[in-house]
Amino acid sequence: MRIYLDTCCYNRPFDDQSQNRIHDESEAVLSILHRSQTADITILSSDILKWEIAQIPNAYRRFKVLTLYQAATENIPYNIDIKNQATKLQSQSSIRSLDSLHIASAEWSKADVFLTTDDRLIRACRKLPLSIRILNPVSYLAEVIEHDGREHQ
């Protein structure tokens, strides 16, 4: 399984955990990253992710995000194909520039799933003919747990 987590996912565990949704998404992200150490999961990195994480203004938060980001084991270098696909995605939807670059990177690397906590992005992607699934980390983890349960029955 090849998984691309966007910057929102890496930031989520450092957001205010007093809201149930934020707490659940944080736990899901941490669980997915932990599972990648023992399961057949490749966490994908990209030049776009590296650049966006480097833009986090708070140095301590950036350090914490980079600590989680170390789970990524395969980097996707920025290239003209990614740029062209991102431009195409933007022309077909309301997806923002950075988001389109993340999705294009994930598609180019043949990711199985792209995870984000951005509901607006998930809704926008439903209207596009993408080669990858776009999911919230909680939804993805629920699918994984359900699948694991069926295997053990």
ChimeraX attribute file (.defattr): number of C-alpha atoms within 10 A of each C-alpha:
attribute: neighborCount
match mode: 1-to-1
recipient: residues
	/A:1	11
	/A:2	17
	/A:3	24
	/A:4	28
	/A:5	28
	/A:6	25
	/A:7	21
	/A:8	14
	/A:9	24
	/A:10	24
	/A:11	21
	/A:12	22
	/A:13	21
	/A:14	15
	/A:15	13
	/A:16	10
	/A:17	14
	/A:18	8
	/A:19	9
	/A:20	10
	/A:21	12
	/A:22	17
	/A:23	17
	/A:24	16
	/A:25	22
	/A:26	23
	/A:27	17
	/A:28	22
	/A:29	27
	/A:30	18
	/A:31	14
	/A:32	22
	/A:33	22
	/A:34	14
	/A:35	13
	/A:36	19
	/A:37	12
	/A:38	8
	/A:39	10
	/A:40	10
	/A:41	17
	/A:42	20
	/A:43	22
	/A:44	23
	/A:45	25
	/A:46	21
	/A:47	16
	/A:48	20
	/A:49	23
	/A:50	14
	/A:51	10
	/A:52	13
	/A:53	21
	/A:54	15
	/A:55	11
	/A:56	14
	/A:57	9
	/A:58	9
	/A:59	11
	/A:60	10
	/A:61	15
	/A:62	17
	/A:63	14
	/A:64	14
	/A:65	21
	/A:66	16
	/A:67	11
	/A:68	17
	/A:69	22
	/A:70	11
	/A:71	17
	/A:72	18
	/A:73	12
	/A:74	13
	/A:75	16
	/A:76	17
	/A:77	14
	/A:78	15
	/A:79	11
	/A:80	9
	/A:81	12
	/A:82	22
	/A:83	16
	/A:84	13
	/A:85	18
	/A:86	23
	/A:87	17
	/A:88	13
	/A:89	23
	/A:90	17
	/A:91	10
	/A:92	13
	/A:93	13
	/A:94	13
	/A:95	21
	/A:96	13
	/A:97	13
	/A:98	16
	/A:99	19
	/A:100	23
	/A:101	25
	/A:102	24
	/A:103	28
	/A:104	25
	/A:105	30
	/A:106	26
	/A:107	20
	/A:108	18
	/A:109	20
	/A:110	14
	/A:111	20
	/A:112	16
	/A:113	22
	/A:114	24
	/A:115	23
	/A:116	25
	/A:117	24
	/A:118	14
	/A:119	11
	/A:120	11
	/A:121	17
	/A:122	18
	/A:123	13
	/A:124	14
	/A:125	21
	/A:126	11
	/A:127	10
	/A:128	11
	/A:129	9
	/A:130	13
	/A:131	15
	/A:132	19
	/A:133	16
	/A:134	22
	/A:135	21
	/A:136	20
	/A:137	25
	/A:138	21
	/A:139	12
	/A:140	19
	/A:141	18
	/A:142	12
	/A:143	12
	/A:144	13
	/A:145	11
	/A:146	11
	/A:147	11
	/A:148	11
	/A:149	10
	/A:150	9
	/A:151	8
	/A:152	6
	/A:153	5
